[in-house]
């Protein structure tokens, strides 16, 4: 599997989950630059409803519910791609040697 090259320092022996794409943008593995921006915006809690007004339904914030669902969707997409990348990286670092 060829893919993004992970660059930069590591934390707790885990590589960063971002790569720099051909356009020089920092992108989460498995997401597009637009999805990365959307995920980071949702993850930071900077989501506002239209005109800053939140709709409420039975005491629940509909924007928060929709935003949280979308954030989780993007995170799951990224997490799956990151796990696949890590497994491939481990296989390549072992020289493709299958011990089973």
C-alpha positions as CSV (number, residue, x, y, z in Angstrom):
1,X,0.0,0.0,0.0
2,X,1.5,3.3,-1.0
3,X,0.1,6.3,0.5
4,X,0.9,9.4,2.5
5,X,4.3,9.8,4.1
6,X,4.1,10.6,7.8
7,X,6.5,13.4,8.7
8,X,7.3,15.3,11.9
9,X,7.9,14.3,15.5
10,X,6.0,11.5,17.2
11,X,4.2,11.5,20.5
12,X,4.3,8.5,22.8
13,X,5.9,6.5,19.9
14,X,2.7,7.0,17.8
15,X,3.0,8.8,14.5
16,X,1.0,11.9,13.8
17,X,-2.3,11.2,12.1
18,X,-1.7,14.0,9.5
19,X,0.2,14.1,6.3
20,X,1.0,16.9,4.0
21,X,-0.7,16.5,0.6
22,X,0.6,17.6,-2.8
23,X,-0.9,21.0,-2.3
24,X,1.0,21.5,1.0
25,X,-2.1,21.1,3.1
26,X,-2.1,19.2,6.4
27,X,-4.7,16.5,6.1
28,X,-5.9,13.7,8.3
29,X,-5.2,10.2,6.9
30,X,-8.3,8.9,5.1
31,X,-10.0,12.3,4.8
32,X,-10.0,15.0,2.1
33,X,-8.7,18.4,2.9
34,X,-12.3,19.7,3.1
35,X,-13.3,16.8,5.5
36,X,-10.2,17.5,7.7
37,X,-11.2,21.2,8.0
38,X,-14.8,20.1,8.8
39,X,-13.7,17.6,11.4
40,X,-11.4,20.1,13.1
41,X,-14.1,22.7,13.2
42,X,-16.6,20.2,14.6
43,X,-14.1,18.8,17.1
44,X,-13.2,22.3,18.4
45,X,-16.9,23.0,19.1
46,X,-17.0,26.1,16.8
47,X,-20.2,25.1,15.1
48,X,-23.0,27.6,15.1
49,X,-26.5,27.3,13.7
50,X,-27.7,29.5,11.0
51,X,-27.2,33.1,12.1
52,X,-25.9,31.8,15.4
53,X,-29.4,30.6,16.4
54,X,-29.8,27.0,17.6
55,X,-33.0,25.1,17.1
56,X,-34.2,23.2,20.1
57,X,-36.4,20.2,20.2
58,X,-37.5,18.9,23.6
59,X,-34.5,20.6,25.3
60,X,-31.9,19.2,22.8
61,X,-29.7,21.2,20.6
62,X,-30.3,19.9,17.1
63,X,-27.1,21.5,15.7
64,X,-25.0,19.8,18.4
65,X,-26.7,16.4,17.7
66,X,-26.1,16.7,13.9
67,X,-22.6,18.1,14.4
68,X,-21.7,15.3,16.8
69,X,-23.0,12.6,14.4
70,X,-21.0,14.2,11.5
71,X,-17.8,14.5,13.7
72,X,-18.1,10.8,14.6
73,X,-18.7,9.8,11.0
74,X,-15.5,11.6,9.9
75,X,-13.6,10.3,12.9
76,X,-14.6,6.7,12.1
77,X,-13.5,7.2,8.4
78,X,-10.2,8.6,9.6
79,X,-9.7,5.9,12.3
80,X,-10.3,3.1,9.8
81,X,-7.8,4.5,7.3
82,X,-5.2,5.2,10.0
83,X,-5.4,1.6,11.4
84,X,-5.0,0.3,7.9
85,X,-2.0,2.6,7.3
86,X,-0.5,1.5,10.6
87,X,-0.9,-2.2,9.8
88,X,0.7,-1.7,6.4
89,X,3.5,0.3,8.0
90,X,4.2,-2.5,10.5
91,X,4.1,-5.1,7.7
92,X,6.6,-3.1,5.6
93,X,8.9,-2.6,8.6
94,X,9.0,-6.3,9.1
95,X,10.1,-6.7,5.5
96,X,6.8,-8.3,4.6
97,X,7.8,-11.4,6.7
98,X,4.7,-13.3,7.6
99,X,5.2,-15.2,10.9
100,X,2.0,-17.2,10.8
